[in-house]
Amino acid sequence: MKTKYNSAKVVGLTGGIGSGKTTVAQYFRDLGVPVYIADERAKHLMQHDLEVRKCIVDLLGTEAYENERLNRTYIASRVFADKNLLQKLNAIVHPAVAADFSKWLSEQATPYVIKESALLVETGDYKSCDWVILVTAPEAERIKRVMKRDKVAADAVKARIANQLPDQDKQKYADYIIETQSKFTTKNIINDINVKILNKI
């Protein structure tokens, strides 16, 4: 297996909130493909990276942390209502995630890895990927999924969707598109994409 830094190809996996990215990522894991979940790592860095924490407090105030823990509810209430604040928060977190991903990638020894990020296109991260997979689902289905998952109202989900680039704008950056339908159909599509990617490496 290749072990040199950046020898593994990078496949970006993106899609709007509630599109089914988590399910798709798990199917790739089941195939033995390492998966980097940018959102999970971002939360980890926001909690544990001292420099990131300092910048967040400077931006959003001490309320951003409650009992030394990241106050996600407070942060979401601030940034999703203010695009300028959201951009400033992203400017803190995204470079830290990029550095974290580079370190993780250097430790992988597989033909390709998956980098899952909801904001892959918005941040320009797609440019550093060899291929991009877009996960889609009808908006009504996405809203229903997130309401059930996060126990939030439809309006809150719609506000979060409004802060993300529409799927039709992301499609031009995608090499593969997966519309999450039944689990059986989705798994078959992923198996097919896996074969196509391996044949290109």
C-alpha positions, 0 to 999 in steps of 0.5 A: 500500500502507498504510505507517502503523504498525499498519495491517497486520492481524495474524494470529496463528499458533500450535500446539504443538511439532511441530504443523507451524507452520514449514511453515504459516508457509513456505506463507504466505511463499510467498503473499507474506505477511510472517512474524514468527517469535517463537521465532527473534526471542526467541533473537536477543534472548537472544543479542544484547540486553544487557539481556535477557542480564543478566536471564537471567544474574541468573536462571539463572547464568553457565552460561546463556552458554557462550563468549559464546553462548546455552547453549540446552541448559542453559537448556532443562534448567533451565526445562522441569523448573521451571515457576516458572523458566520463567515468570520467563524468559518474563517477561524474554523476552516483553516484549522480543519484543513491543517487537521485533514492534511495530517490525517491524510498523511496517515492513511494507506488506502487508494482513496479516502472520503472527505465529507464536508457540507461546505466543500463547494462554499469553502473552495475545498472541492479544488483540492479533491480528485473527485466530488460526490454530491448527495441530494434529496428533495427539500421536503424530505431533508426538512423532515429528517432534520426535524426528527434528528435534531428535534427542531422546528421546520423554520429552523431547518429552513434557515440552515438550508438557506445558508447553504448553496443550493444543490443545483449550484453544486451539481456543476462541481460534482463528478457523481451524484447520489440521490438518497432513496431506499437504502438498497438503491443507495448502497448499489449506487455507492458500490458502483461509484467505488468500482469506478473510482478504483478503476481510475486510480 
